[in-house]
């Protein structure tokens, strides 16, 4: 029976543990922060739970156009829903934390059913075949490093958990920030800016680049910026933050050009750092790349024999879904099961803003840079019948296909619930369907997915 020791209980760790147990291994998980990791306890699950409330508020704000009126509780029969509904942030955050805790407990029960041993503590390597936890030494045939990452902090701008916050600390707030300054316009910054704007905060987004979401599709980012401006959210482009400091009951963000921005709270969203320090990795033969991320190949192997790594500590597409896949791939490879190496060209991802931005496969940036001859078609949602019924004006569906063959190689969806709508495109990319095959599959009328089929039909004409 193979002995597997996994350091870290996040998505990469707990999915690997279940996979290894299913393959008959003796599995031990060493975890110091709580089973579920940041993905479940402080990052993906909590943030998307908070954003779920923000989604409701966005729908309420736009409900007047659909004929919705608020009555009772002193409101007039013609009251604007947007001005008649408020958020109790303390209740929202209680729900956020309760749901995250329950999700983590559910994962623990699953590991218990799989007969996985869980040790509370911080693990480190003492050579590639031994993990040390306190006074206990665990011999292993296979080791998986899945220790995740933590928020990066601006030097001299340490969070105090009250006014200067990381995304792990916002769930302790009892009241909605009056004026929230979000530092960083990547995925995390954009999501929280969009979410708190919908909840009712006055939001300022400080972006060091010329647009929000610099790593996402440019057309999609342009739609989001337009929505931000329409909603009154302030975006400070090409504005790098130099420092964030507490000033009385508020904060002051100083920019590198000398300007200052004042607010009630500041949220730091300036990237992540891997949790790989003081673990004996380098001493055990595990190479670390730029920024301290663990170097892995497509089957999650490190440079040390028998040592694998998965999740945010590898810096490979920092998504919970990718972490879980890396963990499962690692166990399949280590324990002799059939394995398919990680194919980043089939990974789908989503930005949970309003509207959401979902992507898979080839990107417009690669095409524009000459890295692919793929053709693209963009279908605006403003032309979609279902979107009109729902009052949706912003967004589009974009498909990429190869010339001649018509094979679908990528897609972008900008829409409410884009995270659900991207799946048929992911299936097409993963199974190498052609635009004709996508176009010939029935879609419900009316539906947003009809725009996916429409894009496929237009690409047939072009090819």
C-alpha positions as CSV (number, residue, x, y, z in Angstrom):
1,X,0.0,0.0,0.0
2,X,1.5,3.3,-1.1
3,X,1.9,6.0,1.6
4,X,0.8,9.4,0.5
5,X,1.3,12.5,2.6
6,X,-0.3,15.7,1.5
7,X,0.7,19.1,3.0
8,X,-2.3,21.4,2.7
9,X,-6.0,20.8,2.9
10,X,-7.3,23.2,0.2
11,X,-8.9,22.1,-3.2
12,X,-5.6,20.7,-4.5
13,X,-5.0,18.8,-1.3
14,X,-8.4,17.4,-0.4
15,X,-9.2,16.4,-4.0
16,X,-5.9,14.6,-4.2
17,X,-6.6,12.9,-0.9
18,X,-9.9,11.5,-2.1
19,X,-8.3,10.4,-5.4
20,X,-5.4,8.7,-3.7
21,X,-7.7,6.9,-1.2
22,X,-9.9,5.7,-4.1
23,X,-6.7,4.2,-5.7
24,X,-6.0,2.3,-2.5
25,X,-3.3,4.4,-0.9
26,X,-2.8,5.1,2.8
27,X,-3.4,8.9,2.9
28,X,-2.5,11.5,5.4
29,X,-3.3,15.2,5.1
30,X,-1.3,17.7,7.1
31,X,-3.1,21.0,7.4
32,X,-2.7,24.1,9.6
33,X,-5.4,26.5,8.4
34,X,-8.5,24.4,8.2
35,X,-9.7,21.8,5.7
36,X,-11.0,23.5,2.6
37,X,-8.1,26.0,2.5
38,X,-8.4,29.5,1.4
39,X,-10.6,28.5,-1.6
40,X,-13.3,27.4,0.8
41,X,-12.7,29.3,4.0
42,X,-11.4,32.8,3.0
43,X,-11.4,33.2,-0.8
44,X,-13.6,31.6,-3.5
45,X,-16.6,30.4,-1.4
46,X,-16.9,33.5,0.9
47,X,-16.3,36.0,-1.9
48,X,-18.8,34.4,-4.3
49,X,-21.4,34.1,-1.4
50,X,-21.1,37.8,-0.8
51,X,-21.3,38.4,-4.5
52,X,-24.5,36.4,-4.6
53,X,-26.1,39.0,-2.4
54,X,-24.7,41.7,-4.7
55,X,-26.2,40.0,-7.7
56,X,-29.7,40.2,-6.1
57,X,-29.1,43.9,-5.4
58,X,-28.1,44.5,-9.1
59,X,-31.3,42.7,-10.2
60,X,-33.4,44.7,-7.8
61,X,-31.8,48.0,-9.0
62,X,-32.7,47.2,-12.6
63,X,-36.1,45.8,-11.8
64,X,-38.0,49.1,-12.3
65,X,-37.7,48.7,-16.0
66,X,-39.4,45.4,-15.8
67,X,-42.4,46.9,-14.0
68,X,-41.5,45.9,-10.5
69,X,-42.7,48.3,-7.8
70,X,-42.2,48.2,-4.1
71,X,-45.2,48.7,-1.7
72,X,-45.7,48.5,2.0
73,X,-43.4,49.5,4.9
74,X,-44.1,53.1,4.1
75,X,-43.0,52.9,0.5
76,X,-45.2,54.5,-2.2
77,X,-46.8,52.3,-4.8
78,X,-44.4,53.8,-7.4
79,X,-41.2,53.5,-5.4
80,X,-38.0,52.7,-7.2
81,X,-36.8,49.3,-6.0
82,X,-33.2,50.5,-6.1
83,X,-34.0,53.1,-3.5
84,X,-36.2,50.9,-1.4
85,X,-33.9,48.0,-0.6
86,X,-30.8,48.0,1.6
87,X,-28.2,45.4,2.6
88,X,-27.5,44.4,6.2
89,X,-23.8,43.6,5.9
90,X,-23.5,42.0,9.3
91,X,-26.2,39.5,8.3
92,X,-24.5,38.9,4.9
93,X,-21.1,38.3,6.5
94,X,-22.6,35.9,9.1
95,X,-24.1,33.9,6.2
96,X,-20.8,34.0,4.4
97,X,-18.8,32.7,7.3
98,X,-21.4,30.1,8.2
99,X,-21.6,28.7,4.7
100,X,-17.8,28.6,4.4
101,X,-17.5,26.7,7.7
102,X,-20.2,24.3,6.7
103,X,-18.5,23.6,3.4
104,X,-15.2,22.9,5.2
105,X,-16.9,20.6,7.6
106,X,-18.5,18.7,4.7
107,X,-15.1,18.2,3.2
108,X,-13.7,16.9,6.5
109,X,-16.6,14.4,6.7
110,X,-15.8,13.3,3.1
111,X,-12.1,12.7,4.0
112,X,-13.2,10.8,7.1
113,X,-15.4,8.5,4.9
114,X,-12.5,8.0,2.6
115,X,-10.4,6.9,5.7
116,X,-8.0,9.8,5.2
117,X,-6.0,10.7,8.3
118,X,-5.9,14.4,9.0
119,X,-3.2,15.9,11.2
120,X,-3.5,19.5,12.4
121,X,-0.2,21.3,12.1
122,X,2.4,22.7,9.8
123,X,4.3,20.2,7.7
124,X,7.7,20.5,6.2
125,X,10.0,18.2,4.2
126,X,13.0,16.5,5.7
127,X,14.2,15.1,2.4
128,X,11.8,14.0,-0.4
129,X,10.4,11.0,1.5
130,X,9.8,12.4,5.0
131,X,7.3,15.0,6.2
132,X,7.8,16.4,9.7
133,X,4.8,17.7,11.8
134,X,5.8,18.9,15.2
135,X,7.5,15.9,16.8
136,X,6.1,13.4,14.4
137,X,7.9,12.1,11.3
138,X,5.8,10.7,8.4
139,X,7.5,8.4,5.9
140,X,6.0,8.7,2.4
141,X,6.3,7.1,-1.0
142,X,4.5,10.2,-2.5
143,X,4.4,13.7,-1.2
144,X,2.1,16.5,-2.5
145,X,2.7,20.1,-1.7
146,X,-0.6,22.0,-1.8
147,X,0.0,24.9,0.6
148,X,-1.8,27.6,-1.4
149,X,-1.0,31.3,-1.4
150,X,-1.7,34.4,0.7
151,X,-2.5,38.0,-0.1
152,X,0.5,40.2,-1.1
153,X,0.8,43.3,1.0
154,X,2.2,46.7,-0.1
155,X,5.3,47.5,1.9
156,X,4.4,49.9,4.7
157,X,0.7,49.4,4.2
158,X,0.1,46.5,6.5
159,X,-3.6,45.7,7.0
160,X,-5.1,46.4,10.4
161,X,-8.3,44.3,9.9
162,X,-10.5,47.4,10.5
163,X,-9.9,50.0,7.9
164,X,-7.1,48.5,5.8
165,X,-8.2,45.1,4.7
166,X,-7.2,42.1,2.6
167,X,-9.8,40.0,0.9
168,X,-9.6,37.5,3.7
169,X,-10.6,40.1,6.3
170,X,-13.6,41.9,4.8
171,X,-16.0,39.4,6.3
172,X,-15.5,40.8,9.8
173,X,-17.1,44.1,8.8
174,X,-20.4,44.9,10.6
175,X,-21.4,47.9,8.4
176,X,-21.1,48.6,4.7
177,X,-18.0,50.8,3.9
178,X,-19.2,54.3,3.1
179,X,-16.4,54.9,0.6
180,X,-14.2,51.8,-0.3
181,X,-10.9,52.2,-2.1
182,X,-10.0,49.0,-3.9
183,X,-6.3,48.9,-4.7
184,X,-5.7,46.6,-7.7
185,X,-7.8,46.0,-10.8
186,X,-7.1,42.3,-11.5
187,X,-9.8,39.7,-11.0
188,X,-10.0,40.0,-7.2
189,X,-10.1,43.8,-7.2
190,X,-12.7,44.0,-10.0
191,X,-14.9,41.4,-8.3
192,X,-14.9,43.2,-4.9
193,X,-15.3,46.6,-6.6
194,X,-18.3,45.4,-8.5
195,X,-19.8,43.6,-5.5
196,X,-19.5,46.4,-3.0
197,X,-20.8,48.9,-5.5
198,X,-23.9,46.8,-5.9
199,X,-24.3,46.5,-2.1
200,X,-24.4,50.2,-1.9
201,X,-20.8,51.5,-1.2
202,X,-19.2,54.4,-3.0
203,X,-16.3,52.6,-4.7
204,X,-13.0,53.9,-6.1
205,X,-10.9,51.3,-8.0
206,X,-7.2,52.1,-8.3
207,X,-5.7,50.5,-11.4
208,X,-2.0,50.6,-12.2
209,X,-2.8,49.7,-15.8
210,X,-4.7,51.6,-18.5
211,X,-7.8,49.4,-18.1
212,X,-9.4,47.1,-15.5
213,X,-8.8,43.3,-15.9
214,X,-5.5,43.6,-17.9
215,X,-5.3,39.9,-18.2
216,X,-8.8,39.3,-19.6
217,X,-10.3,39.8,-23.0
218,X,-10.0,43.5,-23.9
219,X,-13.6,43.7,-25.4
220,X,-14.9,42.2,-22.2
221,X,-13.0,44.6,-20.0
222,X,-14.3,47.5,-22.0
223,X,-17.9,46.4,-21.4
224,X,-17.2,46.2,-17.7
225,X,-15.6,49.6,-17.6
226,X,-18.7,51.1,-19.3
227,X,-20.9,49.4,-16.7
228,X,-18.8,50.7,-13.9
229,X,-19.0,54.3,-15.2
230,X,-22.7,54.1,-15.7
231,X,-23.2,52.8,-12.1
232,X,-21.0,55.7,-10.7
233,X,-18.0,53.6,-9.8
234,X,-14.8,55.6,-10.1
235,X,-11.9,53.9,-11.9
236,X,-8.5,55.6,-11.6
237,X,-6.5,54.2,-14.5
238,X,-2.7,54.3,-14.8
239,X,-2.6,55.1,-11.1
240,X,-0.3,53.0,-9.0
241,X,-0.7,53.0,-5.3
242,X,2.4,53.8,-3.3
243,X,1.0,53.5,0.2
244,X,-2.1,53.1,2.2
245,X,-2.4,54.5,5.7
246,X,-4.9,54.9,8.4
247,X,-6.2,58.4,9.1
248,X,-8.6,58.7,12.0
249,X,-11.8,56.8,11.0
250,X,-10.7,56.5,7.4
251,X,-7.8,55.8,5.1
252,X,-5.6,57.7,2.7
253,X,-4.2,56.1,-0.4
254,X,-1.2,57.9,-1.8
255,X,-0.4,57.4,-5.5
256,X,3.0,57.3,-7.0
257,X,2.3,60.7,-8.8
258,X,1.6,62.3,-5.5
259,X,-2.2,62.4,-5.6
260,X,-4.1,61.1,-2.6
261,X,-7.5,59.4,-2.4
262,X,-9.5,59.4,0.8
263,X,-12.0,56.8,1.9
264,X,-13.6,55.0,4.8
265,X,-11.9,51.7,4.0
266,X,-9.2,50.3,1.7
267,X,-9.1,46.8,0.3
268,X,-5.7,45.5,-0.9
269,X,-6.0,43.3,-4.0
270,X,-2.5,43.4,-5.4
271,X,-1.7,39.7,-6.0
272,X,-0.7,36.7,-4.1
273,X,2.5,35.1,-2.6
274,X,3.0,31.3,-2.4
275,X,3.1,29.6,1.0
276,X,6.4,27.9,0.4
277,X,8.8,29.5,2.9
278,X,10.5,27.5,5.6
279,X,9.2,24.1,4.4
280,X,12.5,22.5,3.5
281,X,11.6,22.4,-0.2
282,X,14.8,23.6,-1.8
283,X,16.9,21.5,0.7
284,X,14.9,18.4,-0.4
285,X,15.5,19.1,-4.1
286,X,12.3,21.0,-5.0
287,X,13.0,23.9,-7.3
288,X,11.2,27.2,-6.8
289,X,10.7,29.6,-9.6
290,X,10.1,33.4,-9.7
291,X,8.4,34.6,-6.6
292,X,8.9,31.3,-4.7
293,X,6.3,29.3,-6.7
294,X,7.0,25.6,-6.9
295,X,8.1,24.5,-10.4
296,X,5.9,21.7,-11.8
297,X,5.4,19.9,-15.1
298,X,2.0,19.0,-16.7
299,X,1.5,16.0,-14.4
300,X,2.3,18.1,-11.3
301,X,5.8,16.6,-10.7
302,X,8.4,18.8,-9.0
303,X,12.2,18.4,-9.5
304,X,12.4,16.1,-6.4
305,X,11.6,12.4,-7.1
306,X,8.2,11.4,-5.6
307,X,7.3,15.0,-4.7
308,X,4.4,16.7,-6.5
309,X,2.7,20.0,-6.1
310,X,-0.8,21.4,-6.8
311,X,-2.7,24.6,-6.5
312,X,-1.8,28.3,-6.0
313,X,1.6,27.4,-4.6
314,X,2.6,26.4,-8.2
315,X,1.3,29.7,-9.8
316,X,-0.3,27.7,-12.6
317,X,-3.6,29.4,-13.3
318,X,-4.6,30.2,-9.7
319,X,-8.0,28.7,-9.8
320,X,-9.6,26.3,-7.4
321,X,-10.7,24.1,-10.3
322,X,-7.1,23.9,-11.6
323,X,-5.8,23.1,-8.1
324,X,-8.2,20.2,-7.8
325,X,-7.3,19.0,-11.3
326,X,-3.6,19.2,-10.5
327,X,-4.1,17.2,-7.3
328,X,-6.0,14.5,-9.1
329,X,-3.5,14.3,-11.9
330,X,-0.6,14.1,-9.4
331,X,-2.2,11.1,-7.7
332,X,-3.1,9.3,-10.9
333,X,0.5,9.7,-12.1
334,X,2.1,8.8,-8.9
335,X,-0.1,5.7,-8.2
336,X,0.0,4.3,-11.7
337,X,-3.5,5.2,-12.9
338,X,-4.4,6.4,-16.4
339,X,-3.5,10.1,-16.5
340,X,-4.1,13.0,-18.9
341,X,-1.6,15.9,-18.4
342,X,-3.0,19.3,-17.6
343,X,-4.0,21.1,-20.8
344,X,-4.3,24.8,-20.0
345,X,-5.9,25.5,-23.4
346,X,-9.1,23.8,-22.1
347,X,-9.3,25.6,-18.8
348,X,-12.4,27.7,-18.3
349,X,-12.5,30.6,-15.8
350,X,-14.9,33.3,-14.7
351,X,-14.7,36.8,-13.3
352,X,-17.7,37.2,-10.9
353,X,-18.4,40.9,-11.7
354,X,-21.8,42.3,-12.9
355,X,-21.9,41.3,-15.7
356,X,-19.7,38.2,-15.3
357,X,-16.9,37.5,-17.8
358,X,-16.2,33.8,-18.6
359,X,-13.4,32.6,-20.9
360,X,-12.0,29.3,-22.2
361,X,-9.2,28.4,-24.6
362,X,-7.6,30.8,-27.1
363,X,-7.6,34.5,-26.3
364,X,-7.9,37.6,-28.5
365,X,-4.6,38.8,-27.3
366,X,-2.8,35.7,-28.8
367,X,-4.7,36.2,-32.1
368,X,-3.8,39.9,-32.2
369,X,-0.2,39.2,-31.5
370,X,0.0,36.8,-34.5
371,X,0.1,33.7,-32.3
372,X,-2.9,32.1,-34.1
373,X,-4.7,32.4,-37.4
374,X,-8.0,31.7,-35.7
375,X,-11.1,33.6,-36.8
376,X,-13.5,35.2,-34.3
377,X,-17.1,36.4,-34.3
378,X,-18.7,38.5,-31.6
379,X,-22.5,38.5,-31.1
380,X,-23.9,41.3,-28.9
381,X,-26.5,40.3,-26.3
382,X,-28.4,43.4,-27.2
383,X,-29.6,41.3,-30.3
384,X,-30.7,38.4,-28.1
385,X,-34.5,38.1,-27.5
386,X,-34.1,36.5,-24.0
387,X,-31.6,39.2,-23.0
388,X,-34.1,41.9,-24.1
389,X,-36.9,40.3,-22.0
390,X,-34.6,40.3,-19.0
391,X,-33.5,43.9,-19.5
392,X,-29.9,42.8,-20.3
393,X,-28.1,45.3,-22.6
394,X,-24.5,44.7,-21.8
395,X,-22.4,41.7,-22.9
396,X,-21.7,39.5,-25.8
397,X,-20.7,36.0,-26.9
398,X,-17.4,35.6,-28.8
399,X,-16.2,32.4,-30.5
400,X,-12.8,31.5,-32.0
401,X,-12.4,28.7,-34.6
402,X,-9.6,27.5,-36.8
403,X,-9.8,28.3,-40.5
404,X,-10.7,25.5,-42.9
405,X,-11.5,23.0,-40.2
406,X,-13.8,25.2,-38.2
407,X,-12.7,23.6,-34.9
408,X,-13.7,25.7,-31.9
409,X,-10.6,26.7,-30.0
410,X,-11.9,29.4,-27.6
411,X,-14.7,31.6,-26.4
412,X,-15.7,34.5,-24.2
413,X,-19.1,35.2,-22.7
414,X,-20.0,38.5,-21.0
415,X,-23.4,38.2,-19.4
416,X,-25.2,37.6,-16.2
417,X,-24.4,34.0,-15.1
418,X,-21.7,33.7,-17.7
419,X,-20.1,31.1,-15.5
420,X,-22.9,28.8,-16.4
421,X,-23.1,29.8,-20.1
422,X,-19.4,29.0,-20.8
423,X,-19.8,25.3,-20.3
424,X,-21.1,24.4,-23.8
425,X,-18.1,26.3,-25.3
426,X,-15.8,24.5,-22.9
427,X,-17.2,21.2,-24.1
428,X,-16.7,22.3,-27.7
429,X,-13.1,23.3,-27.0
430,X,-12.3,20.2,-25.0
431,X,-13.8,17.7,-27.5
432,X,-12.7,19.7,-30.6
433,X,-16.2,20.2,-32.0
434,X,-16.5,22.3,-35.1
435,X,-18.6,25.4,-35.4
436,X,-21.0,23.5,-37.7
437,X,-21.5,20.9,-34.9
438,X,-22.2,23.6,-32.4
439,X,-24.6,25.4,-34.8
440,X,-26.5,22.2,-35.6
441,X,-27.2,21.5,-31.9
442,X,-30.6,22.7,-30.8
443,X,-30.9,25.6,-28.4
444,X,-34.0,26.7,-26.5
445,X,-35.8,29.7,-27.8
446,X,-35.6,32.2,-26.3
447,X,-32.3,31.7,-24.5
448,X,-29.0,33.4,-24.0
449,X,-27.3,30.2,-25.3
450,X,-29.0,31.0,-28.6
451,X,-26.2,33.6,-29.1
452,X,-23.6,30.8,-28.9
453,X,-25.3,29.0,-31.8
454,X,-25.6,32.2,-33.7
455,X,-21.9,32.9,-33.3
456,X,-21.2,29.4,-34.6
457,X,-23.4,29.9,-37.6
458,X,-21.7,33.2,-38.5
459,X,-18.3,31.5,-38.3
460,X,-19.5,28.8,-40.7
461,X,-20.2,31.6,-43.3
462,X,-16.8,33.1,-42.7
463,X,-14.9,29.8,-43.0
